[in-house]
Amino acid sequence: MLSQSGIIFTAYVAAGRVGAVAACLFLGISPWETLIIVVLIDLFQIPVYGFALETSKKHMALPKRFQSWVDRKSEKFRTRVQGKKYWPKLLRSRHAAIIVVTTVPFRGFGVLSATVLAVMLGYGRVQGTMLIFAGSIIGSLIAVGAIFFPGRYFGVL
């Protein structure tokens, strides 16, 4: 079991959720157990990334001159973004945006990007975690289905 968990974790680090799903299925783990394993790995990441973001946001001591420059640039960027046409649409569909970002099966998306987006959109810990968790479940279901059924069809699994 320890060697299997090492392979799964290494696949997750190297290729993300899809890599972990593929590793689990190729190791002979059932699709339902694979789903549970991958969702638990994602669920473990949410508080770690959230804590890192909150800590870096609150406890970063910057020189006052640099802090005022960052504040001016942030305000300029914020007013420019809020003037765009897509901003009201994004605010209306921000729940779906977090779920979709979590669901995307490419490396670089997923839990970390969704956590950053949830913090940027002003979600609290519980609501952001629930949205990211929902996206994780959906993305894991899609990944398991996309690997398991063709693998079964072609006789690989």
Secondary structure, DSSP 8 states (H G I E B T S, - for coil): -HHHHHHHHHHHHHHHHHHHHHHHHHTT--HHHHHHHHHHHHHHHHHHHHHHHHHHHHS----HHHHHHHHHHHHHHHHHHHTSSHHHHHHHTHHHHHHHHHH--STT-SHHHHHHHHHHTT--HHHHHHHHHHHHHHHHHHHHHHHHHHHHHTT--
